[in-house]
Amino acid sequence: MITGFLKKFEHAIIIALIVMMIVVVLISTVELAYIIVLDIIKPPIFWLEIEDLLDIFGFFLLILIGVELLETIKAYLAQKVVHSEIVLEVALIAITRKVIILDVKEYSGLAIVGIAALIISIAVAYHFLKQPRKRLINE
């Protein structure tokens, strides 16, 4: 009885998360389009400053993170499993976004090395997860 209730509750929460994520991604996409249009029509027309471009790219990647999170929630709803590859993709996109909008002057060398180590570790983990799994036979 309680197990059935918990399953229904979990399903309802996941559906609510999907709906909220759809709303957030949709609103963010519309806002990004609005920002791009405003940046293009302000003088000088069709000329974007580097700071504007970095903001737009950062916003674009933020929306992509939302889409990937939506994919993670959808996969969990369908299979009741969180796919490690998708989680690592989201992490890689998030850290890439951070690097794109990063102002190097504001961070110490050690912080930048830490970000680089984080990128490498996530990329290596993703690489090993995507490799075909080989069975080791110990006979």
C-alpha positions in Angstrom: 0.0 0.0 0.0 2.7 2.5 1.0 4.9 1.4 -1.9 2.2 2.1 -4.4 1.6 5.5 -2.9 5.3 6.3 -3.0 5.5 5.2 -6.7 2.6 7.4 -7.5 4.1 10.3 -5.5 7.5 9.9 -7.2 5.8 9.8 -10.7 3.8 13.0 -9.9 7.0 14.8 -8.7 8.8 13.8 -11.9 6.0 14.9 -14.1 5.9 18.3 -12.2 9.7 18.6 -12.7 9.3 18.0 -16.4 6.6 20.6 -16.7 8.5 23.2 -14.8 11.7 22.5 -16.8 9.7 22.9 -20.0 8.4 26.2 -18.8 11.9 27.4 -17.8 13.5 26.3 -21.0 10.7 27.9 -23.1 10.9 31.2 -21.2 14.7 31.2 -21.3 14.6 30.6 -25.1 12.2 33.5 -25.6 14.3 35.7 -23.4 17.4 34.8 -25.4 15.7 35.6 -28.6 14.6 39.0 -27.1 18.2 39.7 -26.0 19.6 38.9 -29.4 17.1 41.1 -31.2 17.7 44.0 -28.8 21.5 43.6 -29.2 21.2 43.6 -33.0 18.9 46.6 -33.4 20.8 48.9 -31.0 23.3 51.2 -32.6 25.5 50.2 -34.3 23.0 47.9 -36.0 24.0 44.3 -36.5 27.2 44.8 -34.5 27.7 42.9 -31.3 30.3 43.7 -28.7 32.4 40.9 -27.4 30.8 41.2 -24.0 27.4 40.9 -25.6 28.5 37.8 -27.5 29.9 36.2 -24.4 26.6 36.9 -22.6 24.6 35.4 -25.5 26.8 32.3 -25.7 26.6 31.9 -21.9 22.8 32.1 -22.0 22.7 29.7 -25.0 24.7 27.1 -23.0 22.5 27.7 -20.0 19.5 26.8 -22.1 21.3 23.8 -23.4 21.9 22.7 -19.8 18.2 23.0 -19.2 17.5 20.8 -22.3 20.0 18.2 -21.1 18.5 18.2 -17.6 15.1 17.7 -19.2 16.5 14.7 -21.0 17.8 13.3 -17.7 14.5 13.7 -16.0 12.7 12.1 -19.0 15.1 9.2 -19.0 14.5 8.7 -15.3 10.8 8.7 -15.9 11.0 6.1 -18.6 13.6 3.8 -17.2 13.9 4.7 -13.5 17.7 5.1 -14.0 19.8 8.2 -14.0 22.2 7.9 -17.0 25.7 8.8 -16.1 26.5 9.9 -19.6 23.8 12.6 -19.5 24.8 13.8 -16.1 28.4 14.1 -17.3 27.2 15.9 -20.5 25.4 18.4 -18.3 28.5 18.9 -16.1 30.7 19.4 -19.2 28.3 21.9 -20.7 28.1 23.8 -17.4 31.8 24.0 -16.9 32.3 25.0 -20.6 29.7 27.8 -20.0 31.8 28.9 -17.0 35.0 28.9 -19.1 33.3 30.9 -21.9 32.1 33.7 -19.6 35.1 33.5 -17.4 37.0 36.7 -16.8 40.5 35.5 -16.3 41.6 38.6 -14.4 39.1 37.8 -11.6 40.5 34.4 -10.7 43.8 33.2 -9.3 46.0 30.9 -11.3 45.2 28.0 -8.9 41.4 28.5 -9.5 42.0 28.3 -13.3 44.1 25.2 -12.9 41.3 23.7 -10.8 38.8 24.5 -13.5 41.1 22.8 -16.1 41.4 19.8 -13.9 37.7 19.6 -13.5 37.2 19.7 -17.3 39.8 17.0 -17.9 38.3 14.7 -15.2 34.8 15.1 -16.5 36.0 14.5 -20.1 38.0 11.4 -19.1 35.0 10.0 -17.2 32.7 10.7 -20.2 35.2 9.0 -22.5 35.4 5.9 -20.4 31.6 5.7 -20.1 31.2 5.9 -23.8 33.8 3.2 -24.5 32.3 -0.2 -25.4 32.2 -2.3 -22.3 34.6 -5.3 -22.5 34.2 -8.3 -20.3 37.2 -9.5 -18.5 37.3 -13.3 -18.3 39.3 -14.6 -15.4 39.6 -18.3 -16.0 
